[in-house]
Amino acid sequence: MTTVWVAVALVSLVCVLLRAAGPLLVRQPFPPKVDRWLQLLAPALLAAFVAVQTLGSEHRLTLDARLAGVAAAAVAILTGRSPLLVLLVAAGATAAVRALG
């Protein structure tokens, strides 16, 4: 297991523990600013992981078929398609770019 995945596992574990311990330890709600920050943390981490896995390869910036798949998925999401269709569009775009290149 690489260092990155160990970090992902540890951050995930901490998030789960904080989520479980929150109601037990905190009797009053967080301030609105902190609550909003916590709600934005998970999507930001997910976006960072997707970016690293899409654009990174052996400590280098790599632009390949994966980027086309993520771009196609983004377009499908923005047009309101179902998650299954988004997955199929992304896989199809990635496969098409790999077949052409």
C-alpha positions as CSV (number, residue, x, y, z in Angstrom):
1,M,0.0,0.0,0.0
2,T,1.4,3.4,-1.0
3,T,1.9,6.3,1.4
4,V,-1.0,8.1,-0.3
5,W,-3.5,5.3,0.4
6,V,-2.3,5.1,3.9
7,A,-3.0,8.8,4.3
8,V,-6.4,8.3,2.7
9,A,-7.2,5.5,5.1
10,L,-6.1,7.5,8.1
11,V,-8.1,10.6,7.1
12,S,-11.1,8.4,6.5
13,L,-10.8,6.8,9.9
14,V,-10.4,10.2,11.6
15,C,-13.5,11.5,9.7
16,V,-15.6,8.5,10.8
17,L,-14.4,8.8,14.4
18,L,-15.1,12.5,14.5
19,R,-18.6,11.9,13.0
20,A,-19.4,9.3,15.6
21,A,-18.0,11.2,18.5
22,G,-19.5,14.5,17.6
23,P,-23.0,14.0,19.1
24,L,-21.5,12.4,22.2
25,L,-18.9,15.2,22.9
26,V,-20.6,18.3,21.6
27,R,-24.0,19.2,23.1
28,Q,-24.5,22.4,21.1
29,P,-24.3,22.8,17.3
30,F,-21.2,24.2,15.7
31,P,-21.1,27.8,14.7
32,P,-22.5,28.3,11.2
33,K,-19.1,29.1,9.7
34,V,-17.5,25.9,11.1
35,D,-20.5,23.8,10.0
36,R,-20.3,25.1,6.5
37,W,-16.5,24.5,6.4
38,L,-17.1,20.9,7.5
39,Q,-19.7,20.3,4.9
40,L,-17.4,21.5,2.2
41,L,-14.4,19.4,3.3
42,A,-15.5,16.0,1.9
43,P,-16.3,17.2,-1.6
44,A,-13.0,19.2,-1.7
45,L,-11.0,16.1,-0.6
46,L,-12.8,13.9,-3.2
47,A,-12.0,16.5,-5.9
48,A,-8.4,16.5,-4.9
49,F,-8.2,12.8,-5.0
50,V,-9.8,12.7,-8.5
51,A,-7.4,15.3,-9.7
52,V,-4.4,13.5,-8.4
53,Q,-5.4,10.2,-9.9
54,T,-6.4,11.7,-13.2
55,L,-3.5,14.0,-13.8
56,G,-0.7,12.3,-11.9
57,S,1.6,9.5,-13.0
58,E,4.9,8.6,-11.4
59,H,5.5,12.1,-9.9
60,R,4.7,13.8,-13.2
61,L,1.8,15.7,-14.7
62,T,0.2,13.4,-17.3
63,L,-2.5,14.4,-19.8
64,D,-3.9,11.2,-21.3
65,A,-7.2,9.4,-21.8
66,R,-8.2,9.6,-18.2
67,L,-8.6,13.4,-18.5
68,A,-11.0,12.9,-21.5
69,G,-13.0,10.5,-19.4
70,V,-13.3,13.0,-16.4
71,A,-14.1,15.8,-18.8
72,A,-16.9,13.8,-20.4
73,A,-18.2,12.8,-17.0
74,A,-18.2,16.5,-16.0
75,V,-20.3,17.4,-19.0
76,A,-22.7,14.5,-18.3
77,I,-23.1,15.6,-14.7
78,L,-23.6,19.3,-15.7
79,T,-26.4,18.2,-18.1
80,G,-28.2,16.3,-15.3
81,R,-27.6,12.8,-16.5
82,S,-28.0,9.8,-14.2
83,P,-24.9,8.4,-12.4
84,L,-25.0,5.2,-14.5
85,L,-25.0,7.2,-17.7
86,V,-22.2,9.4,-16.3
87,L,-20.1,6.3,-15.7
88,L,-20.8,4.9,-19.1
89,V,-20.0,8.2,-20.8
90,A,-16.7,8.5,-18.9
91,A,-15.7,4.9,-19.7
92,G,-16.7,5.3,-23.4
93,A,-14.7,8.6,-23.8
94,T,-11.7,7.1,-22.1
95,A,-11.9,3.9,-24.3
96,A,-12.3,6.0,-27.4
97,V,-9.3,8.2,-26.7
98,R,-7.2,5.1,-25.9
99,A,-8.3,3.4,-29.1
100,L,-7.5,6.5,-31.2
101,G,-4.2,7.2,-29.5
